[in-house]
Amino acid sequence: MAKIIPFKAVRPTPDKVSLITSRSYDDYGAAELAAQLEFNPFSFLHILNPAYVNQQKLGWEKRFKLVEHKYLDFKNEGILIQEESPVFYVYEIHSNRHTFTGILAGTSVEDYQKNIIRKHEDTLQYRVDLFKDYLHETGFNTEPVLITYKDNPILSEWIANKKKSRPVYEFSTTNKEKHILWSVSDLDEINWLEKQFSEIGTLYIADGHHRSASSELLYEENKASGNENLNYFMSFLIPDSNVKIYEYNRVISDLNGHSKDDFIKEIAKNFIIKTKKQELWKPKHKFEFGMYLDGEFYALRLKEEQFSFKNVLERLDAQILYDTILQPVLGLGDLRTDERIAYVPGTKSITSIKDMVDSGEHKVGFMLYPINIEEIKAIADLNMIMPPKSTYIEPKFRSGLVVYEL
């Protein structure tokens, strides 16, 4: 029985929304970030990087305090405004590839602890601790956890009707996305939405495992304070069928002492190998892998008859690649920390992998077939953890569009 709540969101004034909102801070290269900060005084990036003007190098605690102060400056100057009463939002993103539509709401830390909100990825404790400190010092969060729910025709019909009403925002961005936000402030609609999600039962984290874990840690450390806002974290809830899952491809810096011929001979024990030469080949089915090595592409097909998989985790292509090549042949250990491996999201062209190998910085690249939502849910249902960087999931949320205050 999942619990969602409306919240008194902070958001941009309508005339400045396209100027204020930004992509995730980590998504900007140095030059683009500098240009945004130099020429757009309204960008939310000024809040996320408050030391830009003085080019200061600060400790985390002082930097987080500056984030809080800059955020309050934006509120005091009327650049950001707060809802008078708690609301939900219907939010739609039109990218050049897909359209995503869902509901922005507060989701329950208690549901997360009780496994009503289920996870499939492991977290790094230092990142959980760091973001917990960020939340504590700044007092707000603008990056919702992406959560999926089972497709619900009744909810879909309600959302379709809601989209016929006048939106709060409708704007486009420089990366050719269109964003539309509708407010849900009517008390009857709010109660109805809460009831619908209470009947869904189970929710699944698609993206945002560190954010949800940090929210739980902050709650545990401060639950005696009686601050109700800490009992929830902001989430973007979308149906299973609407999430878009891409693979994370892998590039490795060396062949672990193997010659090219010896390496191919080793992997041929578990795979049927076909040379594709200069064809930009990528997998079209599960148990297929692409490989780029020494200027040529290869198609690898797992010899399934040699394997007896015990569970859904062992059947994941990312796990198979690790169990058959990355660990036994290339000698990779912890994929979260091993510096010999780098990851390339499936949203990037195969040529980016080719360029990384051709540059000499890496020796071999592997292309995977994307995991599907049912595999993610099955892993979560069994309390299992996927290999690191198994999925690159869209949609991605814009910072500064909606803020959840703590």
Secondary structure, DSSP 8 states (H G I E B T S, - for coil): ---EE-B--EEE-GGGHHHH-BS-GGGS-HHHHHHHHHH-TT-THHHHSTTTTTT----HHHHHHHHHHHHHHHHHTTSEEE-SS-BEEEEEEE-SS-EEEEEEEEEEHHHHHTTSEE--S---HHHHHHHHHHHHHH-EE---EEEEE---HHHHHHHHHHTTS--SEEEE-TTS-EEEEEEE--HHHHHHHHHHHHTT--EEEEE-HHHHHHHHHHHHHHGGG--GGGGEEEEEEEEGGG-EEE-EEEEES--TT--HHHHHHHHTTTEEEEEEET------STTEEEEEETTEEEEEEE-GGG----SHHHHSHHHHHIIIIITTTT----TTT-TTEEEEETTS-HHHHHHHHHTTS-SEEEE-----HHHHHHHHHTT----TT--EEE----BTSSBEE-
